Amino acid sequence: MRQCCDLFAAMLLGLSCLVAAPAWAQAGKVDAFVQAQMADRKIPGIAIAVVRDGKIVHAKGYGLANVELNVPAAPETIFQSGSVGKQFTAALAMMLVEEEKIALDDRVSKYIPEAPPTWKAMTVRHLLTQTSGISGAEYDKAIDLRRDYTEDQLIAEIVKLPLDFEPGEKWRYSNPGYVTLGILIGRASGKFYGDLLSEKIFAPLGMTTARVISEADIVQNRADGYRLVDGKLENQQWVAPRLNTTADGSLYLTVLDMAKWDAALYTERILKRASLDQMWSPARLRNGALVSDYGFAWFLGQRKGARFVRHGGAWQGFTSDIVRYPERKLTVIVLANLARAEPGALGNQIVGVYEPDLAPPPRVRRTAVPIDPRLFDAYAGRYELEPDFFVVITRDGDRLFAQATGQSRFELLPQSGTAFFANVADIVVTFAKDRSGAVTHFTLRQDGQDRVAKRVR
């Protein structure tokens, strides 16, 4: 439902920052990055905040929060969170763990007795770490986005879903896993998870505009979400109101509120340091193997030796990203009101302004070469890049296109008979064949890293 991964997100703008610059120059570079991204991606509005050691050093809105009314975006503009909201659900669960109202190794069935036998081994920890096996793909098929469900009706649909794997056996991103976690929190505490968020996190931190989404309420400074359809800007698609209140990422947020959240994460105001460290540690599978890049609602990684934690989100015409480099005391928050705006790539560029050694490499300029378009027919098909994440390659006349799950179609330009590049991102796709000449997979090179996508159709 709310796609979190910024796959195909390296929308590099071709700029680099080699030496430290004064604050005004850094702000100017950020402005240039944002404006170039908006023009390239046709993004109506963006708000960003750069936070150093818990203090805002740059916060600004760009473009329009509402296109129809010509309302400018500002730091005070309220965007939908998408899956960035999962980190608040996870923090709330950890607060209940500290209060001994739940335990990480409690069986989910303790709180959700209608759980089927296949859930017998599933624990709270599995929900937090995305190792529950609850199928996101099956959830998307089963749920009618235009129907209002009560929590009991929603969990009744979720428990009917087949598991993708035994709990703890693998890692796979699951929105319904976090929907389930929110319902579990409500049953364990006796309060709706959104009310508990306001009580335990938002109010104590002074996050005055953060809250669960409500279309009925009058919400000042609320942005509208948009999508591009055949290059034309359209309003977001309508979703039933109650489906916009679930714990997988249904929040209103501003960059100013997110900056307050970031500041609190350096302290023990919300959670003990041991709990925060656990959230930012790799999940462990039941065979003892570590999920190297995911903790509790945070993706984990390193760039040039610098550790970072981050999460993105996409939902109803909004995209979001927060990336934190704790040792550098630097955080960048990007909120946008366009589906597929790729805020994570913009965040990476902004990080590079303030920490030049972490700047993404400059984009390589490539030139297309003429080849016989009949070769494209062999490459057309469906490829699996990651579990439940596919890239569809299609031929359209004399041109080759790629479209990843939940993202816009873009053209692949030939640099040889088997290798293709994209102008919209620093991506090279190289197709491979078996001895019979059949295409079996492609290798995606992006940001200096290679990933293999196996052909499935």
MOSUL-V224533 format. One record per backbone hydrogen bond with DSSP energy under -1.0 kcal/mol. CO is the residue of the C=O (numbers start at 1). NH is the residue of the N-H. Records with the same first field share a line. If there is no record, write none. Layout:
CO=NH / NH
//
This chain:
6=9
9=11
10=12 / 426
22=26
23=27
24=28
25=29
26=30
27=31
28=32
29=33
30=34
31=35
32=36
33=37
34=38
35=39
36=40
37=41
38=42 / 43
44=64
45=337
46=62
47=335
48=60
49=333
50=57 / 58
51=331
52=55
55=52
58=50
60=48
62=46
63=73
65=224
66=71
71=65 / 66
74=77
78=223
79=253
81=84
82=85
83=86
84=87
85=89
86=90
87=91
88=92
89=93
90=94
91=95
92=96
93=97
94=98
95=99
96=101 / 102
97=100
103=106
104=125
106=124
107=110
108=111 / 112
112=115
116=119
117=120
119=122
122=108
123=127
124=128
125=129
126=131
130=172
131=168
133=164
135=139
136=140
137=141
138=142
139=143
144=147
145=240
150=154
151=155
152=156
153=157
154=158
155=159
158=161
166=169
168=286
175=179
176=180
177=181
178=182
179=183
180=184
181=185
182=186
183=187
184=188
185=189
186=190
192=196
193=197
194=198
195=199
196=200
197=201 / 202
198=203
201=205
202=207
203=206
206=208
211=252
219=222
221=78
225=236
226=339
227=234
229=232
232=229
234=227
240=243
241=244
242=245
250=213
251=81
252=211
253=79
254=258
255=259
256=260
257=261
258=262
259=263
260=264
261=265
263=266
264=267
272=276
273=277
274=278
275=279
276=280
278=281
279=296
283=291
285=288
289=285
290=292
291=294
293=300
294=283
298=295
299=310
301=308
303=306
306=303
308=301
309=324
310=299
311=322
313=320
315=318
317=226
318=315
319=336
320=313
321=334
322=311
323=332
324=309
325=330
329=53
330=325
331=51
332=323
333=49
334=321
335=47
336=319
338=341
342=346
343=347
344=348
345=349
346=350
347=351
348=352
350=354
351=355
355=358
356=359
372=375
373=376
376=379 / 380
381=393
382=456 / 457
383=391
384=454
386=389
389=385 / 386
390=405
391=383
392=403
393=381
394=401
396=399
399=396
400=412
401=394
402=410
403=392
404=407
410=402
413=421
414=369
418=431
419=415 / 416
420=429
421=413
425=427
427=422
428=445
429=420
430=443
432=440 / 441
434=437
438=434
440=455
441=432
442=453
443=430
444=451
445=428
446=449
449=446
451=444
453=442
454=384
//
